[in-house]
Amino acid sequence: MTDGPEMPSALQVAQALSHVLRAKLADLAAVTISLTREEAALCLGLADGVAENLGRNDADHS
């Protein structure tokens, strides 16, 4: 039995999203950009993870 593919780390996801967003934002003449549903879901997941981590850190320091 083989193991499934390893899940990417949060750092790898953040770096990949940074690359995608940087490329989309590189066109300074564009008024809007569009994300695929998958790209938007990854952005939301990353933002939720950061918010959760910051909330935990804030609670630990209270």
C-alpha positions in Angstrom: 0.0 0.0 0.0 1.4 3.4 -0.9 1.0 6.6 1.0 -0.9 9.4 -0.7 0.8 12.6 -1.8 2.1 14.7 1.1 0.1 17.8 1.9 1.9 21.1 1.2 3.0 23.0 4.3 1.3 26.4 5.1 4.5 28.1 3.9 4.4 26.3 0.5 0.7 27.3 0.1 1.5 30.9 1.1 4.4 31.0 -1.4 2.3 29.6 -4.2 -0.5 32.0 -3.6 1.9 34.9 -3.4 3.3 33.9 -6.8 -0.2 33.6 -8.3 -1.4 36.9 -6.9 1.8 38.8 -7.7 1.5 37.6 -11.4 -2.1 38.7 -11.6 -1.4 42.1 -10.0 1.6 42.7 -12.2 -0.6 44.2 -14.9 -0.9 47.7 -13.5 -3.4 48.7 -16.1 -5.9 46.1 -15.0 -8.7 47.5 -12.9 -9.8 44.1 -11.8 -8.3 40.6 -11.5 -10.2 37.3 -11.3 -9.4 34.3 -9.3 -10.5 30.7 -9.9 -12.7 29.2 -7.2 -9.7 27.1 -6.2 -7.4 30.2 -5.9 -10.0 32.0 -3.9 -10.5 29.0 -1.6 -6.8 28.8 -1.0 -6.6 32.5 -0.2 -9.5 32.2 2.2 -8.0 29.1 3.9 -4.7 30.9 4.3 -6.3 34.0 5.7 -8.4 31.9 8.1 -5.2 30.1 9.3 -3.4 33.3 9.9 -6.3 34.8 11.7 -6.7 31.7 13.9 -2.9 31.7 14.7 -2.9 35.4 15.6 -6.0 35.0 17.7 -4.3 32.1 19.6 -1.2 34.2 20.1 -3.3 37.2 21.3 -5.2 34.9 23.8 -1.9 33.5 25.1 -0.6 37.0 25.8 -3.7 38.2 27.6 
